[in-house]
């Protein structure tokens, strides 16, 4: 069974340990640390009104979520008016069944898929293969990881965890019909090879499946944002086009979508706008030169409606730009696969427990330094650290944290509830640590802190405790 059906999130610590020892992964992540973040900073510097646009985009989403039922009804009506069909799926199982029924109705043997995180969430490829339908990922990154039998490691760069040499080896292994001595040393050569292979798949596909960045209630339009054009071919060439999207992708008007688009690409890849922004409204009409004969939208809930009205509702504002993971020190250290399911990084640490339960995803909110960078760069101003703390609280309340951790917190709570004892204990600890590191100013081994000192020294304290300094400063001001 795939990791889609059986997430490895409960083993996050073990996953992370393996990731940090993977030389190829660390080489790939080193490029990520400077790539996306540098381009984002440059793009935002050229747009003085970026923060005002973020506020407007956030407010659009807040308004939409407050009236989501009304906008869903309006969207469904517009899709029907354009000749399309809307299917509501409460669970991943229902969504898979709907897609398989559409494929069966068309006698589909091959499906061309544009990039879709929802298809990953519902483990659609596994279901298609089991039903005798061959899914072909047409996004270059998704195609590469499909060849490897892996999941995406990033929501906008699925193969960002791989090196060029690894991709070349995969192409030589999979494309055996091509000359063995062909030159694949340049990325452009691999890109051309993938384009040639995939072009045949677009033409042969019976059904096309895409995700959606926005679903416009005003017009019944689905919007996809890509840089390769594969999404256009996936939805215009086959006989039927299936859009997979979750409830929160609903956006009131075309103007609202255009407003959010101005912050999406800049936050994701540092572009002013993605190369392709494609609007699709219903099936082919009389006189249209191309387009599908049927247009279906599968609208997935899968736990999202349960988030409305809770402390996790703000997570539904997410537009899947990936900015939070592009700037996250934890993601930079372990990559996306360590998170064990579809959504990695800070947004995954909040969304995953919401969708699969804190019992399976409860370790992920602990994978944070709480540096706040994720919230700082989020174009929708989602308070990710606050929501991760909420999940930590729930994990602690259910006694799901490790016993040593709970015991340590219990000891700390005992002292914290007794200020005089706390001040005495910290003062004694400061003196003991300062004495231990008196020669070099650093401590190489420390009881109960082996996780730290195994890879770095612990700095010896300098001066007095913060509380004693604060007390003296307060007294001085009062004089």
Secondary structure, 3 states (H helix, E strand, C coil): CCCCCCCCHHHHHHHHHHHHCCHHHHHHHHHHHHHHHHHHHHHHHCCCCHHHHHHHHHHHHHHHHHCHHHHHHHHHHHHHHCCCEEEEECCHHHHHHHHHHHHHHCCCCEEEECCCHHHHHCCHHHHHHHCCCEEEECCHHHHHHHHHCCCCCCCCCCCCCCCHHHHHHHHHHHCCCCCCCCCCCCHHHHHHHHHHHHHHHHHHCCEEEECCCEEECCCCEEEEEECCCHHHHHHHCCCEEEEEEEHHHEECCHHHHHHHHHHHHHHHCCCCCCCEEEEECCCCCCCCCCCCCEEEEEEECCCCHHHCCCCCHHHHHCCCCCHHHHCCHHHHHHCCHHHCCCCCHHHHHHHHHHHHCHHHHCCHHHCCCCCCHHHHHCCCCCCHHHHHHHHHHHHHHCCCCCHHHHHHHHHHHHHHCCHHHHHHHHHHHHHHHHHHCCCCCEECCCCCCHHHHCCCCEECCCCCCHHHHHHHHHHHHHC
